[in-house]
Amino acid sequence: MENKILYGERSNGNKLIGGHSPQINNANPNYAVEVISENADGTKVVKFTTQYSNGNLAKIKTSTLFPENWSNKNIIDSIKTVGDTPPIGVRDNLTLHRGIVNGVEIDVIKDGNNVISGYPTGGKLTPGFNPVK
């Protein structure tokens, strides 16, 4: 799960899911990145692609990256911290958790006790969840 959150992971076909590490940048030879916008909290909205081990290119993905000064350990620790807060939304058997760590709003999706997704919101709400009552 950490690899998906940090660097992205291949899904169906050539679709890429996840990918929120600031190490996704043009200085990294594994990625081609276009910065779309920079947010006040230091996060960036980017479009990026990578090449899979079989030579196929990933479909271009839009993603919000954590601030450049965040380490991968800091990202994973922050996602775990937010995931331990009470849920604010539910969808099927999934729960949505939201918290602010070092000025960055983070959403975490869990299936039971397992984190399946975590990312900086960049100020946008995660769609498809109903409020917890």
N, CA, C and O atoms as a Tinker XYZ file with bonds, in Angstrom:
   532  protein
     1  N      0.812000   -1.195000    0.000000    73     2
     2  CA     0.000000    0.000000    0.000000    64     1     3
     3  C      0.858000    1.263000    0.000000    63     2     4     5
     4  O      0.515000    2.249000   -0.653000    81     3
     5  N      1.974000    1.235000    0.731000    73     3     6
     6  CA     2.834000    2.420000    0.787000    64     5     7
     7  C      3.346000    2.786000   -0.601000    63     6     8     9
     8  O      3.390000    3.965000   -0.950000    81     7
     9  N      3.735000    1.790000   -1.399000    73     7    10
    10  CA     4.247000    2.057000   -2.740000    64     9    11
    11  C      3.172000    2.714000   -3.606000    63    10    12    13
    12  O      3.466000    3.635000   -4.368000    81    11
    13  N      1.928000    2.243000   -3.491000    73    11    14
    14  CA     0.819000    2.835000   -4.245000    64    13    15
    15  C      0.644000    4.296000   -3.849000    63    14    16    17
    16  O      0.551000    5.172000   -4.708000    81    15
    17  N      0.599000    4.552000   -2.543000    73    15    18
    18  CA     0.393000    5.917000   -2.062000    64    17    19
    19  C      1.532000    6.825000   -2.515000    63    18    20    21
    20  O      1.287000    7.939000   -2.979000    81    19
    21  N      2.753000    6.368000   -2.387000    73    19    22
    22  CA     3.910000    7.217000   -2.678000    64    21    23
    23  C      4.187000    7.367000   -4.171000    63    22    24    25
    24  O      4.318000    8.490000   -4.659000    81    23
    25  N      4.278000    6.264000   -4.901000    73    23    26
    26  CA     4.781000    6.306000   -6.282000    64    25    27
    27  C      3.763000    5.932000   -7.345000    63    26    28    29
    28  O      4.025000    6.092000   -8.537000    81    27
    29  N      2.614000    5.441000   -6.930000    73    27    30
    30  CA     1.610000    5.014000   -7.892000    64    29    31
    31  C      1.767000    3.541000   -8.214000    63    30    32    33
    32  O      2.851000    2.969000   -8.095000    81    31
    33  N      0.663000    2.942000   -8.622000    73    31    34
    34  CA     0.631000    1.513000   -8.887000    64    33    35
    35  C     -0.262000    1.269000  -10.095000    63    34    36    37
    36  O     -1.252000    1.969000  -10.303000    81    35
    37  N      0.098000    0.276000  -10.878000    73    35    38
    38  CA    -0.680000   -0.054000  -12.060000    64    37    39
    39  C     -2.008000   -0.670000  -11.653000    63    38    40    41
    40  O     -2.067000   -1.550000  -10.795000    81    39
    41  N     -3.070000   -0.192000  -12.285000    73    39    42
    42  CA    -4.403000   -0.736000  -12.080000    64    41    43
    43  C     -4.794000   -1.439000  -13.380000    63    42    44    45
    44  O     -3.926000   -1.936000  -14.098000    81    43
    45  N     -6.072000   -1.484000  -13.685000    73    43    46
    46  CA    -6.537000   -2.121000  -14.919000    64    45    47
    47  C     -5.902000   -1.478000  -16.147000    63    46    48    49
    48  O     -5.841000   -0.253000  -16.256000    81    47
    49  N     -5.433000   -2.312000  -17.067000    73    47    50
    50  CA    -4.807000   -1.790000  -18.273000    64    49    51
    51  C     -3.562000   -1.009000  -17.919000    63    50    52    53
    52  O     -2.713000   -1.491000  -17.169000    81    51
    53  N     -3.451000    0.184000  -18.449000    73    51    54
    54  CA    -2.288000    1.028000  -18.173000    64    53    55
    55  C     -2.628000    2.172000  -17.229000    63    54    56    57
    56  O     -1.892000    3.155000  -17.148000    81    55
    57  N     -3.755000    2.044000  -16.508000    73    55    58
    58  CA    -4.168000    3.082000  -15.564000    64    57    59
    59  C     -3.245000    3.076000  -14.348000    63    58    60    61
    60  O     -2.822000    2.023000  -13.871000    81    59
    61  N     -2.948000    4.270000  -13.864000    73    59    62
    62  CA    -2.091000    4.464000  -12.699000    64    61    63
    63  C     -2.948000    4.990000  -11.555000    63    62    64    65
    64  O     -3.719000    5.931000  -11.743000    81    63
    65  N     -2.822000    4.387000  -10.360000    73    63    66
    66  CA    -3.555000    4.865000   -9.187000    64    65    67
    67  C     -2.550000    5.244000   -8.101000    63    66    68    69
    68  O     -1.444000    4.707000   -8.055000    81    67
    69  N     -2.941000    6.172000   -7.228000    73    67    70
    70  CA    -2.032000    6.627000   -6.173000    64    69    71
    71  C     -1.013000    7.604000   -6.730000    63    70    72    73
    72  O     -1.263000    8.282000   -7.726000    81    71
    73  N      0.147000    7.666000   -6.070000    73    71    74
    74  CA     1.218000    8.547000   -6.520000    64    73    75
    75  C      1.115000    9.934000   -5.927000    63    74    76    77
    76  O      0.593000   10.846000   -6.569000    81    75
    77  N      1.614000   10.110000   -4.688000    73    75    78
    78  CA     1.499000   11.404000   -4.015000    64    77    79
    79  C      2.807000   11.891000   -3.391000    63    78    80    81
    80  O      2.803000   12.891000   -2.673000    81    79
    81  N      3.916000   11.214000   -3.647000    73    79    82
    82  CA     5.210000   11.620000   -3.095000    64    81    83
    83  C      5.772000   12.805000   -3.875000    63    82    84    85
    84  O      5.635000   12.863000   -5.097000    81    83
    85  N      6.407000   13.756000   -3.175000    73    83    86
    86  CA     7.058000   14.849000   -3.904000    64    85    87
    87  C      8.246000   14.360000   -4.736000    63    86    88    89
    88  O      8.802000   15.123000   -5.525000    81    87
    89  N      8.638000   13.098000   -4.565000    73    87    90
    90  CA     9.707000   12.534000   -5.397000    64    89    91
    91  C      9.223000   12.244000   -6.816000    63    90    92    93
    92  O     10.018000   11.878000   -7.682000    81    91
    93  N      7.925000   12.407000   -7.054000    73    91    94
    94  CA     7.396000   12.347000   -8.419000    64    93    95
    95  C      7.626000   13.728000   -9.009000    63    94    96    97
    96  O      6.838000   14.649000   -8.792000    81    95
    97  N      8.704000   13.862000   -9.753000    73    95    98
    98  CA     9.069000   15.143000  -10.360000    64    97    99
    99  C      9.983000   14.881000  -11.550000    63    98   100   101
   100  O     10.396000   13.746000  -11.784000    81    99
   101  N     10.292000   15.922000  -12.291000    73    99   102
   102  CA    11.096000   15.755000  -13.505000    64   101   103
   103  C     12.562000   15.464000  -13.224000    63   102   104   105
   104  O     13.290000   15.078000  -14.139000    81   103
   105  N     13.017000   15.638000  -11.987000    73   103   106
   106  CA    14.390000   15.254000  -11.634000    64   105   107
   107  C     14.495000   13.740000  -11.461000    63   106   108   109
   108  O     15.596000   13.190000  -11.449000    81   107
   109  N     13.363000   13.074000  -11.328000    73   107   110
   110  CA    13.313000   11.616000  -11.186000    64   109   111
   111  C     13.128000   11.024000  -12.586000    63   110   112   113
   112  O     12.108000   11.283000  -13.224000    81   111
   113  N     14.089000   10.235000  -13.080000    73   111   114
   114  CA    14.006000    9.725000  -14.455000    64   113   115
   115  C     12.845000    8.759000  -14.693000    63   114   116   117
   116  O     12.573000    8.404000  -15.839000    81   115
   117  N     12.163000    8.332000  -13.643000    73   115   118
   118  CA    11.040000    7.409000  -13.806000    64   117   119
   119  C      9.728000    8.102000  -14.158000    63   118   120   121
   120  O      8.735000    7.432000  -14.443000    81   119
   121  N      9.712000    9.437000  -14.142000    73   119   122
   122  CA     8.466000   10.162000  -14.353000    64   121   123
   123  C      8.642000   11.321000  -15.325000    63   122   124   125
   124  O      9.720000   11.902000  -15.446000    81   123
   125  N      7.542000   11.639000  -16.016000    73   123   126
   126  CA     7.415000   12.882000  -16.771000    64   125   127
   127  C      6.265000   13.636000  -16.112000    63   126   128   129
   128  O      5.147000   13.126000  -16.035000    81   127
   129  N      6.541000   14.855000  -15.635000    73   127   130
   130  CA     5.597000   15.573000  -14.778000    64   129   131
   131  C      5.333000   16.972000  -15.318000    63   130   132   133
   132  O      6.249000   17.666000  -15.759000    81   131
   133  N      4.060000   17.377000  -15.277000    73   131   134
   134  CA     3.672000   18.752000  -15.578000    64   133   135
   135  C      2.943000   19.296000  -14.352000    63   134   136   137
   136  O      1.933000   18.735000  -13.930000    81   135
   137  N      3.451000   20.384000  -13.782000    73   135   138
   138  CA     2.794000   21.012000  -12.631000    64   137   139
   139  C      1.636000   21.852000  -13.157000    63   138   140   141
   140  O      1.822000   22.737000  -13.992000    81   139
   141  N      0.440000   21.560000  -12.657000    73   139   142
   142  CA    -0.767000   22.284000  -13.066000    64   141   143
   143  C     -0.992000   23.492000  -12.163000    63   142   144   145
   144  O     -1.297000   24.587000  -12.637000    81   143
   145  N     -0.836000   23.278000  -10.846000    73   143   146
   146  CA    -1.011000   24.384000   -9.902000    64   145   147
   147  C     -0.287000   24.071000   -8.603000    63   146   148   149
   148  O     -0.034000   22.914000   -8.268000    81   147
   149  N      0.039000   25.139000   -7.882000    73   147   150
   150  CA     0.645000   25.013000   -6.559000    64   149   151
   151  C     -0.338000   25.599000   -5.555000    63   150   152   153
   152  O     -0.844000   26.705000   -5.742000    81   151
   153  N     -0.605000   24.849000   -4.489000    73   151   154
   154  CA    -1.576000   25.262000   -3.484000    64   153   155
   155  C     -0.889000   25.977000   -2.323000    63   154   156   157
   156  O      0.312000   25.823000   -2.106000    81   155
   157  N     -1.671000   26.758000   -1.583000    73   155   158
   158  CA    -1.132000   27.545000   -0.468000    64   157   159
   159  C     -0.488000   26.674000    0.608000    63   158   160   161
   160  O      0.403000   27.136000    1.321000    81   159
   161  N     -0.929000   25.413000    0.736000    73   159   162
   162  CA    -0.378000   24.526000    1.765000    64   161   163
   163  C      0.910000   23.827000    1.334000    63   162   164   165
   164  O      1.445000   23.001000    2.074000    81   163
   165  N      1.412000   24.153000    0.138000    73   163   166
   166  CA     2.651000   23.546000   -0.351000    64   165   167
   167  C      2.437000   22.324000   -1.222000    63   166   168   169
   168  O      3.387000   21.808000   -1.811000    81   167
   169  N      1.187000   21.849000   -1.312000    73   167   170
   170  CA     0.904000   20.722000   -2.194000    64   169   171
   171  C      0.867000   21.210000   -3.639000    63   170   172   173
   172  O      0.689000   22.399000   -3.902000    81   171
   173  N      1.037000   20.272000   -4.568000    73   171   174
   174  CA     0.999000   20.602000   -5.992000    64   173   175
   175  C      0.053000   19.658000   -6.706000    63   174   176   177
   176  O      0.012000   18.463000   -6.414000    81   175
   177  N     -0.708000   20.202000   -7.643000    73   175   178
   178  CA    -1.512000   19.380000   -8.537000    64   177   179
   179  C     -0.679000   19.191000   -9.797000    63   178   180   181
   180  O     -0.238000   20.159000  -10.417000    81   179
   181  N     -0.470000   17.933000  -10.165000    73   179   182
   182  CA     0.369000   17.614000  -11.320000    64   181   183
   183  C     -0.337000   16.610000  -12.224000    63   182   184   185
   184  O     -1.272000   15.921000  -11.815000    81   183
   185  N      0.139000   16.549000  -13.457000    73   183   186
   186  CA    -0.184000   15.452000  -14.365000    64   185   187
   187  C      1.126000   14.734000  -14.588000    63   186   188   189
   188  O      2.154000   15.365000  -14.836000    81   187
   189  N      1.093000   13.385000  -14.499000    73   187   190
   190  CA     2.338000   12.660000  -14.700000    64   189   191
   191  C      2.096000   11.310000  -15.341000    63   190   192   193
   192  O      0.981000   10.787000  -15.351000    81   191
   193  N      3.173000   10.762000  -15.876000    73   191   194
   194  CA     3.156000    9.417000  -16.429000    64   193   195
   195  C      4.460000    8.731000  -16.062000    63   194   196   197
   196  O      5.428000    9.375000  -15.657000    81   195
   197  N      4.469000    7.430000  -16.208000    73   195   198
   198  CA     5.663000    6.629000  -15.961000    64   197   199
   199  C      5.654000    5.468000  -16.943000    63   198   200   201
   200  O      4.641000    5.211000  -17.593000    81   199
   201  N      6.755000    4.777000  -17.053000    73   199   202
   202  CA     6.833000    3.611000  -17.931000    64   201   203
   203  C      6.860000    2.351000  -17.070000    63   202   204   205
   204  O      7.648000    2.243000  -16.131000    81   203
   205  N      5.982000    1.396000  -17.407000    73   203   206
   206  CA     5.935000    0.130000  -16.682000    64   205   207
   207  C      7.089000   -0.763000  -17.113000    63   206   208   209
   208  O      7.722000   -0.522000  -18.140000    81   207
   209  N      7.354000   -1.789000  -16.326000    73   207   210
   210  CA     8.492000   -2.684000  -16.593000    64   209   211
   211  C      8.376000   -3.407000  -17.935000    63   210   212   213
   212  O      9.382000   -3.852000  -18.488000    81   211
   213  N      7.140000   -3.527000  -18.469000    73   211   214
   214  CA     6.971000   -4.181000  -19.768000    64   213   215
   215  C      7.134000   -3.211000  -20.935000    63   214   216   217
   216  O      6.958000   -3.594000  -22.091000    81   215
   217  N      7.471000   -1.956000  -20.634000    73   215   218
   218  CA     7.695000   -0.954000  -21.671000    64   217   219
   219  C      6.492000   -0.086000  -21.971000    63   218   220   221
   220  O      6.640000    0.949000  -22.620000    81   219
   221  N      5.298000   -0.471000  -21.520000    73   219   222
   222  CA     4.099000    0.332000  -21.755000    64   221   223
   223  C      4.133000    1.594000  -20.901000    63   222   224   225
   224  O      4.642000    1.595000  -19.781000    81   223
   225  N      3.574000    2.674000  -21.461000    73   223   226
   226  CA     3.451000    3.917000  -20.705000    64   225   227
   227  C      2.134000    3.931000  -19.948000    63   226   228   229
   228  O      1.109000    3.477000  -20.457000    81   227
   229  N      2.169000    4.452000  -18.740000    73   227   230
   230  CA     0.945000    4.630000  -17.960000    64   229   231
   231  C      0.114000    5.730000  -18.597000    63   230   232   233
   232  O      0.645000    6.655000  -19.211000    81   231
   233  N     -1.206000    5.613000  -18.441000    73   231   234
   234  CA    -2.071000    6.708000  -18.855000    64   233   235
   235  C     -1.741000    7.908000  -17.978000    63   234   236   237
   236  O     -1.382000    7.750000  -16.811000    81   235
   237  N     -1.860000    9.097000  -18.536000    73   235   238
   238  CA    -1.547000   10.312000  -17.780000    64   237   239
   239  C     -2.498000   10.416000  -16.590000    63   238   240   241
   240  O     -3.712000   10.271000  -16.733000    81   239
   241  N     -1.928000   10.668000  -15.426000    73   239   242
   242  CA    -2.690000   10.748000  -14.180000    64   241   243
   243  C     -2.581000   12.143000  -13.581000    63   242   244   245
   244  O     -1.498000   12.727000  -13.537000    81   243
   245  N     -3.698000   12.666000  -13.125000    73   243   246
   246  CA    -3.700000   13.899000  -12.347000    64   245   247
   247  C     -3.655000   13.510000  -10.877000    63   246   248   249
   248  O     -4.423000   12.657000  -10.432000    81   247
   249  N     -2.760000   14.133000  -10.126000    73   247   250
   250  CA    -2.576000   13.775000   -8.723000    64   249   251
   251  C     -2.170000   15.005000   -7.922000    63   250   252   253
   252  O     -1.604000   15.955000   -8.463000    81   251
   253  N     -2.463000   14.976000   -6.634000    73   251   254
   254  CA    -1.986000   16.009000   -5.720000    64   253   255
   255  C     -0.804000   15.437000   -4.950000    63   254   256   257
   256  O     -0.913000   14.384000   -4.321000    81   255
   257  N      0.326000   16.135000   -5.004000    73   255   258
   258  CA     1.548000   15.688000   -4.334000    64   257   259
   259  C      1.712000   16.408000   -2.998000    63   258   260   261
   260  O      1.342000   17.573000   -2.854000    81   259
   261  N      2.270000   15.695000   -2.032000    73   259   262
   262  CA     2.611000   16.316000   -0.753000    64   261   263
   263  C      3.696000   17.376000   -0.977000    63   262   264   265
   264  O      4.388000   17.336000   -1.994000    81   263
   265  N      3.855000   18.327000   -0.038000    73   263   266
   266  CA     4.880000   19.367000   -0.182000    64   265   267
   267  C      6.280000   18.775000   -0.369000    63   266   268   269
   268  O      6.575000   17.685000    0.121000    81   267
   269  N      7.125000   19.502000   -1.075000    73   267   270
   270  CA     8.482000   19.044000   -1.402000    64   269   271
   271  C      9.312000   18.711000   -0.172000    63   270   272   273
   272  O     10.185000   17.846000   -0.237000    81   271
   273  N      9.056000   19.386000    0.958000    73   271   274
   274  CA     9.877000   19.153000    2.153000    64   273   275
   275  C      9.372000   17.984000    3.008000    63   274   276   277
   276  O      9.899000   17.752000    4.096000    81   275
   277  N      8.367000   17.249000    2.539000    73   275   278
   278  CA     7.868000   16.080000    3.263000    64   277   279
   279  C      8.619000   14.840000    2.806000    63   278   280   281
   280  O      8.726000   14.577000    1.608000    81   279
   281  N      9.141000   14.075000    3.766000    73   279   282
   282  CA     9.785000   12.795000    3.444000    64   281   283
   283  C      8.704000   11.724000    3.271000    63   282   284   285
   284  O      7.569000   11.899000    3.714000    81   283
   285  N      9.066000   10.629000    2.630000    73   283   286
   286  CA     8.117000    9.528000    2.478000    64   285   287
   287  C      7.679000    8.985000    3.835000    63   286   288   289
   288  O      6.519000    8.609000    4.004000    81   287
   289  N      8.592000    8.941000    4.802000    73   287   290
   290  CA     8.243000    8.476000    6.152000    64   289   291
   291  C      7.230000    9.421000    6.783000    63   290   292   293
   292  O      6.272000    8.976000    7.415000    81   291
   293  N      7.441000   10.728000    6.612000    73   291   294
   294  CA     6.524000   11.739000    7.130000    64   293   295
   295  C      5.134000   11.558000    6.521000    63   294   296   297
   296  O      4.127000   11.676000    7.219000    81   295
   297  N      5.082000   11.272000    5.225000    73   295   298
   298  CA     3.808000   11.072000    4.529000    64   297   299
   299  C      3.071000    9.865000    5.108000    63   298   300   301
   300  O      1.903000    9.971000    5.485000    81   299
   301  N      3.744000    8.728000    5.179000    73   299   302
   302  CA     3.106000    7.498000    5.662000    64   301   303
   303  C      2.688000    7.640000    7.127000    63   302   304   305
   304  O      1.594000    7.218000    7.499000    81   303
   305  N      3.547000    8.229000    7.960000    73   303   306
   306  CA     3.198000    8.436000    9.372000    64   305   307
   307  C      1.972000    9.339000    9.511000    63   306   308   309
   308  O      1.104000    9.080000   10.345000    81   307
   309  N      1.897000   10.395000    8.700000    73   307   310
   310  CA     0.765000   11.324000    8.758000    64   309   311
   311  C     -0.522000   10.644000    8.311000    63   310   312   313
   312  O     -1.581000   10.876000    8.894000    81   311
   313  N     -0.439000    9.809000    7.285000    73   311   314
   314  CA    -1.614000    9.069000    6.814000    64   313   315
   315  C     -2.099000    8.111000    7.901000    63   314   316   317
   316  O     -3.303000    7.978000    8.120000    81   315
   317  N     -1.172000    7.447000    8.577000    73   315   318
   318  CA    -1.563000    6.543000    9.673000    64   317   319
   319  C     -2.226000    7.327000   10.806000    63   318   320   321
   320  O     -3.216000    6.869000   11.376000    81   319
   321  N     -1.691000    8.499000   11.133000    73   319   322
   322  CA    -2.263000    9.338000   12.190000    64   321   323
   323  C     -3.690000    9.748000   11.843000    63   322   324   325
   324  O     -4.589000    9.628000   12.674000    81   323
   325  N     -3.901000   10.231000   10.625000    73   323   326
   326  CA    -5.239000   10.654000   10.201000    64   325   327
   327  C     -6.181000    9.447000   10.153000    63   326   328   329
   328  O     -7.351000    9.562000   10.520000    81   327
   329  N     -5.685000    8.304000    9.708000    73   327   330
   330  CA    -6.504000    7.096000    9.648000    64   329   331
   331  C     -6.978000    6.614000   11.007000    63   330   332   333
   332  O     -7.944000    5.856000   11.094000    81   331
   333  N     -6.307000    7.046000   12.069000    73   331   334
   334  CA    -6.696000    6.657000   13.429000    64   333   335
   335  C     -7.733000    7.596000   14.047000    63   334   336   337
   336  O     -8.144000    7.394000   15.190000    81   335
   337  N     -8.160000    8.620000   13.302000    73   335   338
   338  CA    -9.190000    9.535000   13.798000    64   337   339
   339  C    -10.572000    8.963000   13.480000    63   338   340   341
   340  O    -10.691000    8.077000   12.634000    81   339
   341  N    -11.625000    9.463000   14.156000    73   339   342
   342  CA   -12.978000    8.984000   13.843000    64   341   343
   343  C    -13.346000    9.292000   12.385000    63   342   344   345
   344  O    -12.952000   10.331000   11.856000    81   343
   345  N    -14.093000    8.399000   11.737000    73   343   346
   346  CA   -14.474000    8.636000   10.340000    64   345   347
   347  C    -15.453000    9.790000   10.214000    63   346   348   349
   348  O    -16.235000   10.066000   11.124000    81   347
   349  N    -15.393000   10.464000    9.060000    73   347   350
   350  CA   -16.337000   11.546000    8.771000    64   349   351
   351  C    -17.316000   11.148000    7.679000    63   350   352   353
   352  O    -18.307000   11.842000    7.449000    81   351
   353  N    -17.043000   10.022000    6.995000    73   351   354
   354  CA   -17.922000    9.580000    5.920000    64   353   355
   355  C    -17.851000    8.078000    5.735000    63   354   356   357
   356  O    -16.893000    7.424000    6.148000    81   355
   357  N    -18.901000    7.537000    5.095000    73   355   358
   358  CA   -18.950000    6.103000    4.806000    64   357   359
   359  C    -19.440000    5.878000    3.383000    63   358   360   361
   360  O    -20.232000    6.653000    2.848000    81   359
   361  N    -18.944000    4.784000    2.777000    73   359   362
   362  CA   -19.387000    4.344000    1.452000    64   361   363
   363  C    -19.162000    2.844000    1.412000    63   362   364   365
   364  O    -18.034000    2.377000    1.573000    81   363
   365  N    -20.226000    2.090000    1.198000    73   363   366
   366  CA   -20.136000    0.630000    1.244000    64   365   367
   367  C    -19.502000    0.242000    2.588000    63   366   368   369
   368  O    -20.023000    0.631000    3.633000    81   367
   369  N    -18.423000   -0.493000    2.590000    73   367   370
   370  CA   -17.745000   -0.858000    3.845000    64   369   371
   371  C    -16.524000    0.017000    4.112000    63   370   372   373
   372  O    -15.712000   -0.297000    4.982000    81   371
   373  N    -16.394000    1.107000    3.369000    73   371   374
   374  CA   -15.223000    1.977000    3.493000    64   373   375
   375  C    -15.535000    3.169000    4.382000    63   374   376   377
   376  O    -16.674000    3.635000    4.431000    81   375
   377  N    -14.511000    3.664000    5.093000    73   375   378
   378  CA   -14.669000    4.876000    5.899000    64   377   379
   379  C    -13.690000    5.940000    5.418000    63   378   380   381
   380  O    -12.577000    5.638000    4.987000    81   379
   381  N    -14.131000    7.187000    5.501000    73   379   382
   382  CA   -13.318000    8.338000    5.113000    64   381   383
   383  C    -12.900000    9.076000    6.375000    63   382   384   385
   384  O    -13.732000    9.387000    7.228000    81   383
   385  N    -11.606000    9.353000    6.489000    73   383   386
   386  CA   -11.037000   10.069000    7.630000    64   385   387
   387  C    -10.335000   11.311000    7.084000    63   386   388   389
   388  O     -9.719000   11.259000    6.019000    81   387
   389  N    -10.427000   12.432000    7.812000    73   387   390
   390  CA    -9.787000   13.672000    7.355000    64   389   391
   391  C     -9.112000   14.348000    8.533000    63   390   392   393
   392  O     -9.654000   14.401000    9.637000    81   391
   393  N     -7.920000   14.862000    8.280000    73   391   394
   394  CA    -7.207000   15.588000    9.315000    64   393   395
   395  C     -6.178000   16.510000    8.702000    63   394   396   397
   396  O     -5.838000   16.388000    7.526000    81   395
   397  N     -5.686000   17.429000    9.504000    73   395   398
   398  CA    -4.659000   18.370000    9.052000    64   397   399
   399  C     -3.382000   18.085000    9.825000    63   398   400   401
   400  O     -3.377000   18.068000   11.056000    81   399
   401  N     -2.305000   17.860000    9.092000    73   399   402
   402  CA    -0.991000   17.607000    9.674000    64   401   403
   403  C     -0.019000   18.616000    9.075000    63   402   404   405
   404  O      0.137000   18.683000    7.856000    81   403
   405  N      0.632000   19.398000    9.928000    73   403   406
   406  CA     1.588000   20.420000    9.474000    64   405   407
   407  C      1.007000   21.307000    8.377000    63   406   408   409
   408  O      1.686000   21.642000    7.407000    81   407
   409  N     -0.268000   21.682000    8.547000    73   407   410
   410  CA    -0.922000   22.596000    7.620000    64   409   411
   411  C     -1.450000   21.960000    6.347000    63   410   412   413
   412  O     -1.984000   22.666000    5.492000    81   411
   413  N     -1.318000   20.647000    6.195000    73   411   414
   414  CA    -1.776000   19.955000    4.989000    64   413   415
   415  C     -2.980000   19.084000    5.338000    63   414   416   417
   416  O     -2.900000   18.219000    6.211000    81   415
   417  N     -4.099000   19.321000    4.646000    73   415   418
   418  CA    -5.285000   18.497000    4.852000    64   417   419
   419  C     -5.110000   17.173000    4.115000    63   418   420   421
   420  O     -4.755000   17.145000    2.937000    81   419
   421  N     -5.366000   16.074000    4.833000    73   419   422
   422  CA    -5.153000   14.729000    4.297000    64   421   423
   423  C     -6.442000   13.934000    4.425000    63   422   424   425
   424  O     -7.087000   13.948000    5.474000    81   423
   425  N     -6.818000   13.236000    3.351000    73   423   426
   426  CA    -7.922000   12.288000    3.390000    64   425   427
   427  C     -7.356000   10.881000    3.387000    63   426   428   429
   428  O     -6.393000   10.589000    2.679000    81   427
   429  N     -7.961000   10.014000    4.184000    73   427   430
   430  CA    -7.561000    8.609000    4.272000    64   429   431
   431  C     -8.818000    7.762000    4.121000    63   430   432   433
   432  O     -9.833000    8.025000    4.766000    81   431
   433  N     -8.748000    6.749000    3.270000    73   431   434
   434  CA    -9.849000    5.807000    3.095000    64   433   435
   435  C     -9.399000    4.467000    3.656000    63   434   436   437
   436  O     -8.313000    3.975000    3.351000    81   435
   437  N    -10.273000    3.884000    4.494000    73   435   438
   438  CA    -9.953000    2.601000    5.127000    64   437   439
   439  C    -11.036000    1.575000    4.822000    63   438   440   441
   440  O    -12.217000    1.904000    4.708000    81   439
   441  N    -10.611000    0.340000    4.696000    73   439   442
   442  CA   -11.498000   -0.810000    4.603000    64   441   443
   443  C    -11.294000   -1.581000    5.903000    63   442   444   445
   444  O    -10.314000   -2.311000    6.052000    81   443
   445  N    -12.220000   -1.415000    6.839000    73   443   446
   446  CA   -12.013000   -1.963000    8.176000    64   445   447
   447  C    -10.870000   -1.215000    8.842000    63   446   448   449
   448  O    -10.920000    0.009000    8.966000    81   447
   449  N     -9.841000   -1.936000    9.271000    73   447   450
   450  CA    -8.674000   -1.299000    9.888000    64   449   451
   451  C     -7.544000   -1.051000    8.901000    63   450   452   453
   452  O     -6.487000   -0.551000    9.286000    81   451
   453  N     -7.753000   -1.393000    7.630000    73   451   454
   454  CA    -6.687000   -1.286000    6.628000    64   453   455
   455  C     -6.798000   -0.011000    5.806000    63   454   456   457
   456  O     -7.840000    0.260000    5.209000    81   455
   457  N     -5.731000    0.769000    5.775000    73   455   458
   458  CA    -5.668000    1.947000    4.918000    64   457   459
   459  C     -5.554000    1.465000    3.479000    63   458   460   461
   460  O     -4.664000    0.681000    3.148000    81   459
   461  N     -6.466000    1.940000    2.617000    73   459   462
   462  CA    -6.374000    1.577000    1.203000    64   461   463
   463  C     -6.010000    2.776000    0.333000    63   462   464   465
   464  O     -5.651000    2.617000   -0.833000    81   463
   465  N     -6.105000    3.990000    0.911000    73   463   466
   466  CA    -5.750000    5.185000    0.161000    64   465   467
   467  C     -5.483000    6.325000    1.136000    63   466   468   469
   468  O     -6.108000    6.404000    2.193000    81   467
   469  N     -4.556000    7.205000    0.777000    73   467   470
   470  CA    -4.262000    8.384000    1.576000    64   469   471
   471  C     -3.585000    9.416000    0.702000    63   470   472   473
   472  O     -2.683000    9.084000   -0.067000    81   471
   473  N     -4.011000   10.669000    0.809000    73   471   474
   474  CA    -3.499000   11.704000   -0.088000    64   473   475
   475  C     -3.816000   13.095000    0.459000    63   474   476   477
   476  O     -4.733000   13.258000    1.264000    81   475
   477  N     -3.054000   14.094000    0.019000    73   475   478
   478  CA    -3.393000   15.471000    0.383000    64   477   479
   479  C     -4.588000   15.915000   -0.457000    63   478   480   481
   480  O     -4.659000   15.611000   -1.647000    81   479
   481  N     -5.519000   16.628000    0.157000    73   479   482
   482  CA    -6.728000   17.017000   -0.577000    64   481   483
   483  C     -6.479000   18.172000   -1.537000    63   482   484   485
   484  O     -7.183000   18.308000   -2.537000    81   483
   485  N     -5.488000   18.999000   -1.245000    73   483   486
   486  CA    -5.302000   20.186000   -2.075000    64   485   487
   487  C     -6.498000   21.114000   -1.979000    63   486   488   489
   488  O     -6.715000   21.952000   -2.855000    81   487
   489  N     -7.291000   20.962000   -0.893000    73   487   490
   490  CA    -8.459000   21.812000   -0.681000    64   489   491
   491  C     -9.737000   21.288000   -1.311000    63   490   492   493
   492  O    -10.769000   21.953000   -1.230000    81   491
   493  N     -9.703000   20.109000   -1.942000    73   491   494
   494  CA   -10.892000   19.555000   -2.591000    64   493   495
   495  C    -11.479000   18.427000   -1.752000    63   494   496   497
   496  O    -10.752000   17.703000   -1.071000    81   495
   497  N    -12.790000   18.287000   -1.806000    73   495   498
   498  CA   -13.481000   17.239000   -1.064000    64   497   499
   499  C    -13.442000   15.925000   -1.832000    63   498   500   501
   500  O    -13.422000   15.921000   -3.063000    81   499
   501  N    -13.431000   14.814000   -1.110000    73   499   502
   502  CA   -13.481000   13.490000   -1.719000    64   501   503
   503  C    -14.939000   13.148000   -1.996000    63   502   504   505
   504  O    -15.744000   13.114000   -1.065000    81   503
   505  N    -15.305000   12.890000   -3.268000    73   503   506
   506  CA   -16.704000   12.624000   -3.603000    64   505   507
   507  C    -17.138000   11.201000   -3.251000    63   506   508   509
   508  O    -16.310000   10.305000   -3.085000    81   507
   509  N    -18.459000   11.016000   -3.142000    73   507   510
   510  CA   -19.028000    9.682000   -3.035000    64   509   511
   511  C    -19.222000    9.140000   -1.637000    63   510   512   513
   512  O    -19.680000    8.008000   -1.482000    81   511
   513  N    -18.888000    9.910000   -0.611000    73   511   514
   514  CA   -19.063000    9.441000    0.764000    64   513   515
   515  C    -20.238000   10.165000    1.407000    63   514   516   517
   516  O    -20.449000   11.355000    1.170000    81   515
   517  N    -21.005000    9.438000    2.226000    73   515   518
   518  CA   -22.094000   10.030000    2.989000    64   517   519
   519  C    -21.591000   10.374000    4.385000    63   518   520   521
   520  O    -20.765000    9.646000    4.935000    81   519
   521  N    -22.075000   11.471000    4.970000    73   519   522
   522  CA   -21.629000   11.835000    6.319000    64   521   523
   523  C    -21.938000   10.736000    7.331000    63   522   524   525
   524  O    -22.941000   10.033000    7.209000    81   523
   525  N    -21.074000   10.593000    8.325000    73   523   526
   526  CA   -21.310000    9.661000    9.428000    64   525   527
   527  C    -22.355000   10.284000   10.336000    63   526   528   529
   528  O    -22.264000   11.461000   10.685000    81   527
   529  N    -23.349000    9.490000   10.716000    73   527   530
   530  CA   -24.431000   10.025000   11.571000    64   529   531
   531  C    -24.282000    9.547000   12.981000    63   530   532
   532  O    -25.095000    9.892000   13.838000    81   531
